[in-house]
Amino acid sequence: MSASTSTTASLKGGEWLIKESNAFDSFTPEDFNEEQLMVKEMCLQFLQTEVLPVADRIDKLEQGLMPSLMVKAGEQGLLGASIPEEYGGLGKDFVTSTLVNEGLGGGYSFSVAIAAHTGIGTLPILYFGTAEQKQKYIPKLATGEWKGAYGLTEPNSGSDALGAKTSAVLSADGKNYILNGQKCWITNGGFADVYTVFAKIDGDKFSAFIVERGFEGFTQGPEEHKMGIKGSSTVQLYFQDCKVPAENLLGEVGKGHIIAFNILNIGRLKLCAAALGGSKMALNSTIDYAKTREQFKTAIANFGAIKHKLAEAAIRIFSCESALYRTSKWIDDKEIELANAGKPFNEALLGAAEEFAVECAILKVHGSEVLDFVVDEGVQVFGGNGFSDEYPISRAYRDSRINRIYEGTNEINRLLTVDMILKRAMKGKLDLMGPAMAVSKELMSIPEFGNEDDTPFAAEKKSIVNMKKSILMVAGAAVQKLMMKISDEQEILMNIADMAIETFVAESTLLRIIKMTDKQGEAAATIHIDMMRCCLNDAIDNVNKAGKEAINAFADGDEQRMMLLGLKRFTKAAPFNSKDARRRIADTLITAAKYPW
């Protein structure tokens, strides 16, 4: 069970789209307690002292180096943050375990190895194992004595995970399952001791098994040569009449998809956290370089074009962080609610993560794309030096690219975002129909003028409300027009997903600022307000663009004209001098010589 005791008023998953959120019910990074900040600092110190000095050796896959680092991390409790104390873990709450992923996120290949071990390498057994399985494996995974890995992907089944061909047949004496097949792209595969492997029993019952290194008939291929994360062990696994004891069946026969998909919800959010940590580290090195690199007798940090890049990276990091911890606390609170209702700890967290699966998918997409942006602009600031392996930004650039592919490609996660929202609406879990009809009715009415709200951030709040109306208008009309064929219109679904991502992140950022200024006053949060307004300004434009593309793809005639006019109305924003705001943000970064928030 989570160690946290206080809860905030949580919305249901996806409900932010149709309900207004209260800033004072939203959790923000400014709400971290002293212990959480200490945990994060411990992670950063571990990277600085143990990982970064040997980053080149890690990338060369030096024998035994990565496993030894994982053991050191285990000795400091970094592998067991979310594992209950009864199994040798620290039993920390979900927000704290998310902070661990962020804190270790700047460790390049090490971050990948430790995230795989603590996530997909450990959680399937922790959440779905029998009492005996948990007692046998989890304490050793918590300390790093044993390392974990996860075998789902196959050469011909990536996004279509349930299309796996690896087979399992129960032996005549009922003592073993006989596995045949192969798995590919297995992180930690070259040195792991314990693997969660998925196979189909009798050709159709997708199931999971705990496979140990050394089992008869289990071998691995050589290390893959990859574009990035070169220090992350990645191999193929081969099963040739591999004997797996019957008691190593994980979960129920034919229920492997429940394990695979529930673990992915948590993995997607934690990937966002690691990407956030990597983004902060990459921006820090970029700021440092911009301050020291001189051209035309001045530091390049003094040029407007460079300031724009530094500021935009900081804006995206700040916004990503706002959305990440807002969601993390929702999951934490839901876990406590389910635990208080009598659910065991595994069902409580899995149920909480499933409730916010939409937001986890959004965060995976957004976090990975923020990191890609930050490192790409970082290379640009470094110029020719950014293309040299002598500078860490080149490693950060190569390593970032994989994040848009694993844990479900960003395209799959975009499609899932909309699919999950629509399915919840059809099941009556989300009332999208009422708000969508209200928006449709509003389009036919004359806009109201006067009685302007003059409370703080009233204009920004109205923009968020209108962005949500844009989503409801476009999604509602698309479903009504295309009906069951909408699943074939992936481009339109991804347009709607982009509208949702932009809106969720912008709203999270605004809520953070409202809460911050209530405590500190607007004068003390000037730069934060600048970041929020830059974020919101761009989000409005992006919602307009994605909405326009979607409308033009399925509507025509009067319907098209009406919706385009509605979209224009809903994405109208007051003039805003983003250049000066970005310069103020950049100057703050340059003075601090790092991302300081």
KOLROFI-960582 format. One record per residue (C-alpha): residue number from 1; residue in three letters; x, y, z. Coordinates in steps of 0.5 Angstrom, whole numbers, plus 500, padded with zeros to 3 digits. Example, Ala and Ser with C-alpha at 12.3 -4.5 7.8 and 13.67 -1.06 7.14 Angstrom:
2
(1; "Ala"; (525; 491; 516))
(2; "Ser"; (527; 498; 514))
***
This chain:
597
(1; "Met"; (500; 500; 500))
(2; "Ser"; (502; 507; 499))
(3; "Ala"; (506; 511; 505))
(4; "Ser"; (502; 517; 503))
(5; "Thr"; (496; 519; 508))
(6; "Ser"; (493; 525; 505))
(7; "Thr"; (489; 526; 499))
(8; "Thr"; (487; 531; 494))
(9; "Ala"; (480; 531; 490))
(10; "Ser"; (481; 527; 484))
(11; "Leu"; (477; 527; 478))
(12; "Lys"; (476; 520; 474))
(13; "Gly"; (481; 519; 469))
(14; "Gly"; (479; 523; 463))
(15; "Glu"; (474; 527; 467))
(16; "Trp"; (479; 533; 466))
(17; "Leu"; (476; 534; 459))
(18; "Ile"; (469; 535; 461))
(19; "Lys"; (470; 538; 468))
(20; "Glu"; (473; 544; 471))
(21; "Ser"; (479; 543; 475))
(22; "Asn"; (481; 546; 482))
(23; "Ala"; (488; 549; 482))
(24; "Phe"; (488; 548; 490))
(25; "Asp"; (486; 540; 489))
(26; "Ser"; (492; 539; 484))
(27; "Phe"; (498; 537; 486))
(28; "Thr"; (505; 540; 484))
(29; "Pro"; (512; 540; 484))
(30; "Glu"; (512; 545; 490))
(31; "Asp"; (508; 540; 494))
(32; "Phe"; (514; 535; 495))
(33; "Asn"; (515; 534; 502))
(34; "Glu"; (522; 534; 505))
(35; "Glu"; (523; 527; 504))
(36; "Gln"; (521; 527; 497))
(37; "Leu"; (526; 532; 496))
(38; "Met"; (532; 528; 499))
(39; "Val"; (530; 522; 495))
(40; "Lys"; (531; 526; 489))
(41; "Glu"; (537; 529; 491))
(42; "Met"; (540; 522; 493))
(43; "Cys"; (538; 520; 486))
(44; "Leu"; (542; 526; 483))
(45; "Gln"; (548; 525; 487))
(46; "Phe"; (548; 517; 485))
(47; "Leu"; (548; 519; 478))
(48; "Gln"; (554; 524; 479))
(49; "Thr"; (558; 520; 483))
(50; "Glu"; (557; 513; 480))
(51; "Val"; (554; 513; 473))
(52; "Leu"; (556; 519; 469))
(53; "Pro"; (564; 518; 471))
(54; "Val"; (564; 512; 467))
(55; "Ala"; (558; 513; 462))
(56; "Asp"; (563; 512; 456))
(57; "Arg"; (565; 505; 459))
(58; "Ile"; (558; 503; 460))
(59; "Asp"; (557; 505; 453))
(60; "Lys"; (562; 500; 451))
(61; "Leu"; (558; 495; 455))
(62; "Glu"; (564; 493; 459))
(63; "Gln"; (563; 486; 462))
(64; "Gly"; (560; 487; 469))
(65; "Leu"; (559; 494; 470))
(66; "Met"; (552; 495; 469))
(67; "Pro"; (550; 490; 474))
(68; "Ser"; (555; 492; 479))
(69; "Leu"; (552; 499; 478))
(70; "Met"; (545; 496; 479))
(71; "Val"; (547; 493; 486))
(72; "Lys"; (550; 499; 488))
(73; "Ala"; (543; 503; 487))
(74; "Gly"; (540; 497; 490))
(75; "Glu"; (544; 498; 497))
(76; "Gln"; (542; 505; 497))
(77; "Gly"; (534; 503; 496))
(78; "Leu"; (533; 506; 489))
(79; "Leu"; (531; 499; 486))
(80; "Gly"; (526; 498; 492))
(81; "Ala"; (522; 505; 492))
(82; "Ser"; (515; 502; 491))
(83; "Ile"; (516; 495; 493))
(84; "Pro"; (513; 494; 500))
(85; "Glu"; (517; 493; 506))
(86; "Glu"; (515; 486; 507))
(87; "Tyr"; (519; 484; 501))
(88; "Gly"; (525; 488; 502))
(89; "Gly"; (523; 495; 499))
(90; "Leu"; (522; 502; 502))
(91; "Gly"; (514; 502; 501))
(92; "Lys"; (514; 509; 498))
(93; "Asp"; (508; 512; 495))
(94; "Phe"; (507; 513; 488))
(95; "Val"; (509; 520; 487))
(96; "Thr"; (516; 518; 491))
(97; "Ser"; (517; 513; 486))
(98; "Thr"; (516; 517; 480))
(99; "Leu"; (521; 522; 483))
(100; "Val"; (526; 516; 483))
(101; "Asn"; (525; 515; 476))
(102; "Glu"; (526; 523; 474))
(103; "Gly"; (532; 523; 479))
(104; "Leu"; (535; 517; 475))
(105; "Gly"; (533; 520; 468))
(106; "Gly"; (539; 523; 466))
(107; "Gly"; (543; 517; 467))
(108; "Tyr"; (543; 515; 459))
(109; "Ser"; (544; 508; 458))
(110; "Phe"; (544; 506; 466))
(111; "Ser"; (537; 510; 466))
(112; "Val"; (534; 505; 461))
(113; "Ala"; (537; 499; 465))
(114; "Ile"; (534; 501; 472))
(115; "Ala"; (528; 503; 469))
(116; "Ala"; (527; 496; 466))
(117; "His"; (529; 493; 472))
(118; "Thr"; (524; 496; 477))
(119; "Gly"; (519; 497; 472))
(120; "Ile"; (517; 491; 467))
(121; "Gly"; (523; 487; 470))
(122; "Thr"; (520; 487; 477))
(123; "Leu"; (512; 489; 477))
(124; "Pro"; (509; 483; 474))
(125; "Ile"; (512; 479; 479))
(126; "Leu"; (510; 483; 485))
(127; "Tyr"; (503; 485; 482))
(128; "Phe"; (501; 478; 479))
(129; "Gly"; (505; 473; 483))
(130; "Thr"; (503; 468; 488))
(131; "Ala"; (505; 469; 495))
(132; "Glu"; (511; 464; 494))
(133; "Gln"; (513; 467; 487))
(134; "Lys"; (514; 474; 491))
(135; "Gln"; (517; 471; 497))
(136; "Lys"; (522; 468; 492))
(137; "Tyr"; (524; 473; 487))
(138; "Ile"; (522; 480; 490))
(139; "Pro"; (527; 481; 495))
(140; "Lys"; (533; 479; 491))
(141; "Leu"; (530; 484; 485))
(142; "Ala"; (529; 489; 491))
(143; "Thr"; (537; 489; 493))
(144; "Gly"; (539; 488; 486))
(145; "Glu"; (542; 481; 487))
(146; "Trp"; (538; 479; 482))
(147; "Lys"; (536; 483; 475))
(148; "Gly"; (530; 483; 472))
(149; "Ala"; (528; 483; 464))
(150; "Tyr"; (521; 482; 460))
(151; "Gly"; (520; 478; 454))
(152; "Leu"; (514; 481; 450))
(153; "Thr"; (516; 483; 443))
(154; "Glu"; (518; 478; 438))
(155; "Pro"; (521; 479; 431))
(156; "Asn"; (514; 479; 428))
(157; "Ser"; (510; 482; 433))
(158; "Gly"; (511; 489; 436))
(159; "Ser"; (505; 494; 437))
(160; "Asp"; (501; 488; 436))
(161; "Ala"; (503; 484; 442))
(162; "Leu"; (498; 479; 442))
(163; "Gly"; (500; 477; 435))
(164; "Ala"; (506; 473; 439))
(165; "Lys"; (508; 466; 436))
(166; "Thr"; (512; 464; 442))
(167; "Ser"; (508; 457; 444))
(168; "Ala"; (508; 454; 451))
(169; "Val"; (505; 446; 452))
(170; "Leu"; (504; 443; 459))
(171; "Ser"; (508; 437; 459))
(172; "Ala"; (505; 430; 460))
(173; "Asp"; (507; 429; 467))
(174; "Gly"; (504; 436; 468))
(175; "Lys"; (511; 439; 472))
(176; "Asn"; (513; 443; 466))
(177; "Tyr"; (511; 448; 461))
(178; "Ile"; (515; 447; 454))
(179; "Leu"; (516; 454; 451))
(180; "Asn"; (519; 455; 444))
(181; "Gly"; (520; 461; 440))
(182; "Gln"; (524; 467; 441))
(183; "Lys"; (524; 475; 443))
(184; "Cys"; (527; 481; 441))
(185; "Trp"; (529; 488; 444))
(186; "Ile"; (530; 485; 451))
(187; "Thr"; (533; 490; 455))
(188; "Asn"; (537; 488; 461))
(189; "Gly"; (537; 481; 457))
(190; "Gly"; (544; 480; 457))
(191; "Phe"; (545; 480; 464))
(192; "Ala"; (538; 479; 467))
(193; "Asp"; (537; 473; 472))
(194; "Val"; (529; 473; 472))
(195; "Tyr"; (525; 474; 466))
(196; "Thr"; (517; 475; 465))
(197; "Val"; (516; 472; 458))
(198; "Phe"; (509; 471; 454))
(199; "Ala"; (507; 465; 450))
(200; "Lys"; (501; 462; 448))
(201; "Ile"; (499; 456; 451))
(202; "Asp"; (496; 451; 446))
(203; "Gly"; (497; 456; 441))
(204; "Asp"; (491; 461; 443))
(205; "Lys"; (492; 462; 451))
(206; "Phe"; (496; 468; 452))
(207; "Ser"; (500; 467; 458))
(208; "Ala"; (506; 470; 462))
(209; "Phe"; (511; 465; 465))
(210; "Ile"; (517; 467; 470))
(211; "Val"; (524; 464; 467))
(212; "Glu"; (530; 464; 470))
(213; "Arg"; (537; 464; 467))
(214; "Gly"; (540; 457; 467))
(215; "Phe"; (533; 454; 465))
(216; "Glu"; (534; 448; 460))
(217; "Gly"; (533; 450; 453))
(218; "Phe"; (533; 458; 454))
(219; "Thr"; (539; 461; 451))
(220; "Gln"; (540; 469; 449))
(221; "Gly"; (543; 472; 442))
(222; "Pro"; (549; 477; 442))
(223; "Glu"; (548; 484; 444))
(224; "Glu"; (545; 488; 439))
(225; "His"; (549; 494; 436))
(226; "Lys"; (544; 500; 437))
(227; "Met"; (544; 507; 434))
(228; "Gly"; (543; 510; 442))
(229; "Ile"; (543; 507; 449))
(230; "Lys"; (549; 503; 447))
(231; "Gly"; (550; 501; 454))
(232; "Ser"; (544; 498; 455))
(233; "Ser"; (544; 491; 454))
(234; "Thr"; (539; 489; 449))
(235; "Val"; (539; 481; 446))
(236; "Gln"; (534; 476; 443))
(237; "Leu"; (532; 471; 447))
(238; "Tyr"; (531; 464; 444))
(239; "Phe"; (527; 458; 447))
(240; "Gln"; (528; 451; 444))
(241; "Asp"; (524; 446; 448))
(242; "Cys"; (525; 450; 454))
(243; "Lys"; (523; 447; 461))
(244; "Val"; (519; 452; 465))
(245; "Pro"; (516; 449; 472))
(246; "Ala"; (509; 449; 472))
(247; "Glu"; (509; 453; 478))
(248; "Asn"; (512; 459; 475))
(249; "Leu"; (506; 460; 471))
(250; "Leu"; (505; 468; 472))
(251; "Gly"; (498; 470; 473))
(252; "Glu"; (492; 466; 470))
(253; "Val"; (492; 462; 464))
(254; "Gly"; (490; 466; 458))
(255; "Lys"; (490; 472; 462))
(256; "Gly"; (497; 475; 460))
(257; "His"; (494; 481; 456))
(258; "Ile"; (492; 483; 463))
(259; "Ile"; (499; 483; 466))
(260; "Ala"; (502; 486; 459))
(261; "Phe"; (497; 492; 459))
(262; "Asn"; (497; 494; 466))
(263; "Ile"; (504; 494; 467))
(264; "Leu"; (505; 498; 461))
(265; "Asn"; (500; 504; 464))
(266; "Ile"; (505; 505; 470))
(267; "Gly"; (511; 504; 465))
(268; "Arg"; (509; 510; 460))
(269; "Leu"; (508; 515; 466))
(270; "Lys"; (515; 513; 469))
(271; "Leu"; (518; 513; 462))
(272; "Cys"; (515; 521; 462))
(273; "Ala"; (519; 522; 469))
(274; "Ala"; (525; 519; 466))
(275; "Ala"; (525; 523; 460))
(276; "Leu"; (524; 529; 464))
(277; "Gly"; (530; 528; 468))
(278; "Gly"; (534; 527; 462))
(279; "Ser"; (531; 533; 459))
(280; "Lys"; (533; 537; 465))
(281; "Met"; (540; 535; 465))
(282; "Ala"; (541; 536; 457))
(283; "Leu"; (538; 543; 458))
(284; "Asn"; (543; 544; 464))
(285; "Ser"; (549; 542; 459))
(286; "Thr"; (546; 547; 454))
(287; "Ile"; (546; 553; 458))
(288; "Asp"; (553; 552; 461))
(289; "Tyr"; (556; 551; 454))
(290; "Ala"; (552; 557; 451))
(291; "Lys"; (555; 561; 457))
(292; "Thr"; (562; 559; 455))
(293; "Arg"; (562; 559; 448))
(294; "Glu"; (564; 565; 445))
(295; "Gln"; (563; 568; 438))
(296; "Phe"; (563; 575; 435))
(297; "Lys"; (567; 577; 442))
(298; "Thr"; (561; 575; 446))
(299; "Ala"; (558; 569; 449))
(300; "Ile"; (553; 566; 445))
(301; "Ala"; (548; 566; 451))
(302; "Asn"; (547; 573; 449))
(303; "Phe"; (544; 572; 442))
(304; "Gly"; (536; 572; 442))
(305; "Ala"; (536; 566; 437))
(306; "Ile"; (540; 562; 443))
(307; "Lys"; (535; 565; 448))
(308; "His"; (529; 563; 445))
(309; "Lys"; (532; 556; 444))
(310; "Leu"; (534; 555; 452))
(311; "Ala"; (527; 559; 454))
(312; "Glu"; (523; 554; 450))
(313; "Ala"; (526; 548; 452))
(314; "Ala"; (525; 550; 460))
(315; "Ile"; (518; 552; 458))
(316; "Arg"; (517; 545; 455))
(317; "Ile"; (520; 542; 461))
(318; "Phe"; (516; 546; 466))
(319; "Ser"; (509; 544; 463))
(320; "Cys"; (511; 537; 462))
(321; "Glu"; (513; 537; 470))
(322; "Ser"; (506; 540; 472))
(323; "Ala"; (502; 535; 468))
(324; "Leu"; (507; 529; 470))
(325; "Tyr"; (506; 530; 478))
(326; "Arg"; (499; 532; 477))
(327; "Thr"; (497; 525; 474))
(328; "Ser"; (502; 522; 479))
(329; "Lys"; (498; 524; 485))
(330; "Trp"; (492; 522; 482))
(331; "Ile"; (494; 515; 482))
(332; "Asp"; (497; 516; 489))
(333; "Asp"; (490; 518; 491))
(334; "Lys"; (486; 513; 487))
(335; "Glu"; (491; 507; 490))
(336; "Ile"; (489; 510; 497))
(337; "Glu"; (482; 510; 496))
(338; "Leu"; (482; 503; 493))
(339; "Ala"; (486; 500; 499))
(340; "Asn"; (482; 503; 504))
(341; "Ala"; (476; 500; 500))
(342; "Gly"; (480; 493; 502))
(343; "Lys"; (483; 492; 495))
(344; "Pro"; (490; 489; 496))
(345; "Phe"; (496; 493; 495))
(346; "Asn"; (497; 490; 488))
(347; "Glu"; (490; 491; 486))
(348; "Ala"; (490; 498; 489))
(349; "Leu"; (496; 501; 485))
(350; "Leu"; (494; 497; 478))
(351; "Gly"; (487; 499; 479))
(352; "Ala"; (489; 506; 480))
(353; "Ala"; (494; 506; 474))
(354; "Glu"; (488; 503; 470))
(355; "Glu"; (483; 509; 472))
(356; "Phe"; (488; 514; 469))
(357; "Ala"; (491; 510; 463))
(358; "Val"; (489; 516; 458))
(359; "Glu"; (493; 520; 462))
(360; "Cys"; (499; 515; 462))
(361; "Ala"; (499; 515; 455))
(362; "Ile"; (499; 522; 454))
(363; "Leu"; (505; 523; 459))
(364; "Lys"; (509; 518; 455))
(365; "Val"; (508; 522; 448))
(366; "His"; (509; 528; 451))
(367; "Gly"; (515; 527; 455))
(368; "Ser"; (518; 523; 450))
(369; "Glu"; (517; 529; 445))
(370; "Val"; (519; 534; 450))
(371; "Leu"; (526; 530; 451))
(372; "Asp"; (527; 530; 443))
(373; "Phe"; (526; 537; 443))
(374; "Val"; (531; 539; 448))
(375; "Val"; (536; 535; 446))
(376; "Asp"; (535; 537; 439))
(377; "Glu"; (536; 544; 440))
(378; "Gly"; (542; 542; 445))
(379; "Val"; (546; 540; 439))
(380; "Gln"; (544; 546; 435))
(381; "Val"; (546; 550; 441))
(382; "Phe"; (553; 546; 441))
(383; "Gly"; (553; 547; 433))
(384; "Gly"; (559; 543; 430))
(385; "Asn"; (561; 541; 437))
(386; "Gly"; (554; 538; 438))
(387; "Phe"; (556; 533; 433))
(388; "Ser"; (562; 530; 437))
(389; "Asp"; (562; 525; 442))
(390; "Glu"; (567; 529; 446))
(391; "Tyr"; (561; 533; 448))
(392; "Pro"; (555; 529; 452))
(393; "Ile"; (549; 532; 448))
(394; "Ser"; (551; 528; 442))
(395; "Arg"; (550; 522; 447))
(396; "Ala"; (543; 525; 450))
(397; "Tyr"; (541; 526; 443))
(398; "Arg"; (542; 519; 440))
(399; "Asp"; (539; 516; 447))
(400; "Ser"; (533; 520; 447))
(401; "Arg"; (530; 517; 440))
(402; "Ile"; (528; 510; 443))
(403; "Asn"; (523; 513; 448))
(404; "Arg"; (518; 515; 442))
(405; "Ile"; (518; 507; 440))
(406; "Tyr"; (518; 503; 446))
(407; "Glu"; (512; 503; 452))
(408; "Gly"; (508; 503; 445))
(409; "Thr"; (510; 508; 440))
(410; "Asn"; (507; 515; 440))
(411; "Glu"; (503; 513; 434))
(412; "Ile"; (500; 507; 438))
(413; "Asn"; (499; 512; 445))
(414; "Arg"; (496; 517; 441))
(415; "Leu"; (490; 512; 438))
(416; "Leu"; (490; 509; 445))
(417; "Thr"; (488; 516; 448))
(418; "Val"; (482; 517; 444))
(419; "Asp"; (480; 510; 444))
(420; "Met"; (480; 509; 451))
(421; "Ile"; (476; 516; 452))
(422; "Leu"; (471; 514; 447))
(423; "Lys"; (470; 507; 450))
(424; "Arg"; (469; 510; 457))
(425; "Ala"; (464; 514; 454))
(426; "Met"; (460; 509; 451))
(427; "Lys"; (460; 505; 457))
(428; "Gly"; (457; 511; 461))
(429; "Lys"; (464; 512; 465))
(430; "Leu"; (465; 519; 462))
(431; "Asp"; (459; 523; 460))
(432; "Leu"; (462; 526; 453))
(433; "Met"; (455; 527; 450))
(434; "Gly"; (452; 532; 454))
(435; "Pro"; (458; 537; 454))
(436; "Ala"; (459; 535; 446))
(437; "Met"; (451; 537; 445))
(438; "Ala"; (452; 543; 449))
(439; "Val"; (458; 545; 445))
(440; "Ser"; (454; 544; 439))
(441; "Lys"; (448; 548; 441))
(442; "Glu"; (453; 554; 443))
(443; "Leu"; (455; 554; 436))
(444; "Met"; (448; 556; 433))
(445; "Ser"; (448; 561; 438))
(446; "Ile"; (450; 569; 438))
(447; "Pro"; (457; 569; 442))
(448; "Glu"; (456; 573; 449))
(449; "Phe"; (459; 580; 450))
(450; "Gly"; (460; 584; 457))
(451; "Asn"; (460; 582; 464))
(452; "Glu"; (468; 580; 463))
(453; "Asp"; (471; 576; 469))
(454; "Asp"; (477; 580; 472))
(455; "Thr"; (479; 575; 477))
(456; "Pro"; (486; 573; 476))
(457; "Phe"; (488; 569; 470))
(458; "Ala"; (481; 569; 468))
(459; "Ala"; (483; 570; 461))
(460; "Glu"; (487; 563; 461))
(461; "Lys"; (482; 559; 464))
(462; "Lys"; (477; 561; 459))
(463; "Ser"; (482; 559; 454))
(464; "Ile"; (483; 552; 457))
(465; "Val"; (475; 551; 457))
(466; "Asn"; (475; 553; 450))
(467; "Met"; (480; 549; 448))
(468; "Lys"; (476; 543; 451))
(469; "Lys"; (470; 545; 447))
(470; "Ser"; (474; 545; 441))
(471; "Ile"; (476; 538; 442))
(472; "Leu"; (469; 536; 444))
(473; "Met"; (466; 539; 438))
(474; "Val"; (471; 536; 433))
(475; "Ala"; (471; 529; 437))
(476; "Gly"; (463; 529; 437))
(477; "Ala"; (462; 531; 430))
(478; "Ala"; (467; 526; 427))
(479; "Val"; (464; 520; 431))
(480; "Gln"; (457; 522; 429))
(481; "Lys"; (459; 522; 422))
(482; "Leu"; (464; 517; 421))
(483; "Met"; (461; 512; 426))
(484; "Met"; (464; 505; 427))
(485; "Lys"; (469; 507; 421))
(486; "Ile"; (472; 512; 425))
(487; "Ser"; (478; 507; 428))
(488; "Asp"; (480; 507; 420))
(489; "Glu"; (481; 514; 420))
(490; "Gln"; (488; 514; 424))
(491; "Glu"; (490; 521; 422))
(492; "Ile"; (483; 524; 425))
(493; "Leu"; (484; 520; 431))
(494; "Met"; (491; 523; 432))
(495; "Asn"; (489; 530; 431))
(496; "Ile"; (484; 529; 436))
(497; "Ala"; (489; 526; 441))
(498; "Asp"; (494; 532; 439))
(499; "Met"; (488; 537; 441))
(500; "Ala"; (488; 533; 448))
(501; "Ile"; (495; 533; 449))
(502; "Glu"; (496; 540; 448))
(503; "Thr"; (490; 542; 453))
(504; "Phe"; (492; 537; 458))
(505; "Val"; (499; 540; 459))
(506; "Ala"; (497; 547; 458))
(507; "Glu"; (491; 546; 464))
(508; "Ser"; (496; 543; 468))
(509; "Thr"; (501; 548; 467))
(510; "Leu"; (496; 554; 469))
(511; "Leu"; (493; 550; 475))
(512; "Arg"; (500; 550; 478))
(513; "Ile"; (501; 557; 477))
(514; "Ile"; (494; 559; 480))
(515; "Lys"; (496; 555; 486))
(516; "Met"; (504; 558; 486))
(517; "Thr"; (501; 565; 485))
(518; "Asp"; (496; 564; 491))
(519; "Lys"; (502; 562; 496))
(520; "Gln"; (507; 567; 493))
(521; "Gly"; (504; 573; 490))
(522; "Glu"; (504; 574; 482))
(523; "Ala"; (511; 579; 483))
(524; "Ala"; (515; 573; 486))
(525; "Ala"; (512; 568; 480))
(526; "Thr"; (513; 573; 474))
(527; "Ile"; (518; 568; 470))
(528; "His"; (513; 562; 472))
(529; "Ile"; (507; 566; 469))
(530; "Asp"; (511; 568; 463))
(531; "Met"; (512; 560; 462))
(532; "Met"; (505; 558; 463))
(533; "Arg"; (503; 564; 458))
(534; "Cys"; (508; 562; 453))
(535; "Cys"; (506; 554; 453))
(536; "Leu"; (498; 556; 453))
(537; "Asn"; (499; 561; 447))
(538; "Asp"; (503; 556; 443))
(539; "Ala"; (498; 550; 445))
(540; "Ile"; (492; 555; 443))
(541; "Asp"; (495; 555; 436))
(542; "Asn"; (497; 548; 436))
(543; "Val"; (489; 546; 438))
(544; "Asn"; (487; 550; 432))
(545; "Lys"; (492; 547; 427))
(546; "Ala"; (490; 540; 429))
(547; "Gly"; (483; 541; 429))
(548; "Lys"; (483; 545; 423))
(549; "Glu"; (486; 538; 420))
(550; "Ala"; (481; 534; 423))
(551; "Ile"; (475; 538; 421))
(552; "Asn"; (477; 538; 413))
(553; "Ala"; (478; 531; 413))
(554; "Phe"; (471; 529; 415))
(555; "Ala"; (467; 535; 414))
(556; "Asp"; (464; 539; 408))
(557; "Gly"; (459; 544; 406))
(558; "Asp"; (456; 548; 411))
(559; "Glu"; (458; 543; 417))
(560; "Gln"; (465; 544; 415))
(561; "Arg"; (464; 552; 415))
(562; "Met"; (460; 552; 421))
(563; "Met"; (465; 548; 425))
(564; "Leu"; (471; 552; 422))
(565; "Leu"; (468; 558; 425))
(566; "Gly"; (467; 555; 432))
(567; "Leu"; (474; 553; 432))
(568; "Lys"; (476; 560; 430))
(569; "Arg"; (472; 562; 436))
(570; "Phe"; (474; 557; 441))
(571; "Thr"; (482; 558; 439))
(572; "Lys"; (482; 566; 440))
(573; "Ala"; (487; 569; 444))
(574; "Ala"; (489; 576; 446))
(575; "Pro"; (496; 578; 443))
(576; "Phe"; (502; 576; 447))
(577; "Asn"; (509; 578; 446))
(578; "Ser"; (512; 571; 447))
(579; "Lys"; (519; 574; 445))
(580; "Asp"; (520; 578; 451))
(581; "Ala"; (517; 573; 455))
(582; "Arg"; (522; 568; 453))
(583; "Arg"; (528; 573; 454))
(584; "Arg"; (526; 574; 461))
(585; "Ile"; (526; 566; 462))
(586; "Ala"; (532; 565; 458))
(587; "Asp"; (536; 571; 462))
(588; "Thr"; (533; 567; 469))
(589; "Leu"; (536; 561; 466))
(590; "Ile"; (543; 564; 464))
(591; "Thr"; (544; 567; 471))
(592; "Ala"; (542; 561; 475))
(593; "Ala"; (547; 557; 470))
(594; "Lys"; (542; 551; 470))
(595; "Tyr"; (534; 550; 470))
(596; "Pro"; (533; 552; 477))
(597; "Trp"; (526; 550; 478))
***
